[in-house]
Amino acid sequence: MLDRLRTIVGDKGLLSTPADMAPWLSDWRGRRTGKAIAVVSPATTAETAAVVALCNEEDQPIFPVGGNTGLCFGAVPESDRPNKPGIVISTRRMNKIRAIDRATGLATVDAGVILSELHEAATKINRQFPLYLGSEGSAQIGGLISTNAGGTGVVRYGPMRDLVAGLEVVLADGRVLSDLTGLRKDNTGYMLRQLFVGAEGTLGVITGATLKLYPRMSNGAHAWVSVPNPAAAVELLAAFQDRAGSYIQAFELVSASQFELVKRHIDRVRFPFAEIPRWSVLIELGSEDSTTDLSDIIETTLGGFLERGAVLDAAIAASQQQAADFWHVRHSVSEANKKEGIGIVLDVAVRTSDVAAFIAEADKVAAARYPQAVTEVVCHLGDGNVHYILMFSREFWATLKDEESFSLEIERDIHDVAAKYSGTFSAEHGVGRKLTEELQRLADPLRFELMGRVKQMFDPKGLMNPGVLLARGAG
Ligand SMILES: Cc1cc2nc3c(=O)[nH]c(=O)nc-3n(C[C@H](O)[C@H](O)[C@H](O)COP(=O)(O)OP(=O)(O)OC[C@H]3O[C@@H](n4cnc5c(N)ncnc54)[C@H](O)[C@@H]3O)c2cc1C
């Protein structure tokens, strides 16, 4: 197998010693580790197709990996068959921007392009690719598509699903489905490419994508606002929608408990208030029109709220540097949590108007059932997406007899609160290996059955990322 792989990808594209493979065998937080025969990094779509065809012939499972920043263990290689550990396929050597077109507003890129590289390429032609998240310096386009990533720009531009205009995918048998024309209008039947968005590598290996670009916001304004509670933040969002709906670039609600950890663990963070507010809202407005006074819009919208105490304090960024400082704090939360202890992150979404009630109820459940935890909230409020986090000390965690069951118990408790509000247990992180049981428990049975049939059709041998999303045998 190794010799045949080497013939396809050369020495440069093949790692097979445990030390060389180690970074690709564990998840970002180092919580779960798998095994593989080799980590293969093809340089082209043709090489990827040849590797996948070989795995198909040899019945070897295939584990695609991008930047390995996923939070649900979806890129951890864990084979489900004896004596077939499988092959990790990394897209890191497929990292070219194939074409970028300002008038059409499209970029066609290799799957291994890192998100921040695409941001830079778009800026050079006065466009933006509006997907923004804390892992943008490592996460790759293929991984971002496979998890249908979200982040802070979803409120205005939608998640990755809305930004994909075309895909190139190596199917489980090694054939290549190429759909990169990026046509805005094309009504010729089922839009198959959408099935691969959020499929977490279970249907094929994405090797290229055509992505939508948007005008760059040359004019921006940022505010950090202290609100008394989440309900006030929801009210504030509605007021901003009335006054400046089409300018809202981000609207993020964060608890003091979360920002305290950023202050504790992250270097060079600057907070605009002497004390971290109990609840903060980070607001970004953006426009391509430089004549609109966005800071004035923020000030006038906040004015009435300040008068009646529905906003307690506010800082408007006075410079680009201060705006960057605001975002540095916001984007550092995952890093800070990783340093603090063991965080159980629930990636829940409910309707925006139910966010405050969800948080209040989740707080009650957490206090009653898990008094050892400090709870944190990081919420993309415009999307109703609440990252509800229970943070445990490492010392407490070490006393647990069965960490996995304990985590699952927490997940079930908080997911049940979301379900009460017709919410979802996975808003943007995906299912991976972490939440397969929750998917089976909480998904509509018909939807679950149909997903199993889709999987069966694209991957009849069950070689594509087995055990991820749908546990084996589902459907
Ligand atoms: C600090 C930090 C902040 C984050 N913030 C956010 C956030 O705000 N919003 C958000 O949505 N996520 C966030 N994430 C999660 C993560 O960055 C996203 O899930 C991202 O989309 C993963 O991309 P990746 O390239 O690292 O994929 P990986 O972790 O490598 O893979 C993720 C999944 O996609 C599959 N996959 C990877 N590449 C391919 C491919 N080419 N073809 C087929 N399948 C493939 C893998 O098998 C796996 O199942 C954050 C993570 C970190 C560490």
The ligand as an ORCA input file, in Angstrom:
! r2SCAN-3c Opt
* xyz 0 1
  C     -10.063     28.802     17.653
  C     -11.211     28.178     16.892
  C     -12.318     28.956     16.589
  C     -13.372     28.407     15.851
  N     -14.448     29.185     15.551
  C     -15.446     28.691     14.796
  C     -16.575     29.499     14.440
  O     -16.713     30.646     14.843
  N     -17.509     28.949     13.625
  C     -17.411     27.678     13.151
  O     -18.276     27.254     12.393
  N     -16.378     26.883     13.507
  C     -15.400     27.354     14.302
  N     -14.339     26.550     14.646
  C     -14.315     25.146     14.181
  C     -13.476     24.890     12.909
  O     -12.536     25.894     12.665
  C     -14.393     24.710     11.719
  O     -15.168     23.562     11.908
  C     -13.648     24.588     10.362
  O     -14.614     24.596      9.359
  C     -12.808     23.338     10.217
  O     -11.954     23.482      9.099
  P     -10.631     22.599      8.968
  O      -9.993     22.886      7.672
  O      -9.793     22.779     10.154
  O     -11.276     21.157      8.940
  P     -10.813     19.819      9.700
  O     -10.885     20.007     11.159
  O      -9.539     19.356      9.141
  O     -11.988     18.840      9.240
  C     -13.300     19.047      9.629
  C     -14.197     17.989      8.983
  O     -14.214     18.161      7.571
  C     -13.689     17.000      6.913
  N     -12.852     17.497      5.813
  C     -11.784     18.311      5.898
  N     -11.317     18.600      4.669
  C     -12.109     17.933      3.791
  C     -12.145     17.825      2.382
  N     -11.267     18.456      1.602
  N     -13.104     17.050      1.821
  C     -14.011     16.391      2.580
  N     -14.022     16.458      3.915
  C     -13.083     17.229      4.515
  C     -12.912     16.248      7.977
  O     -12.880     14.861      7.691
  C     -13.723     16.562      9.213
  O     -14.840     15.726      9.293
  C     -13.299     27.063     15.428
  C     -12.191     26.283     15.761
  C     -11.160     26.827     16.489
  C      -9.977     25.957     16.794
*
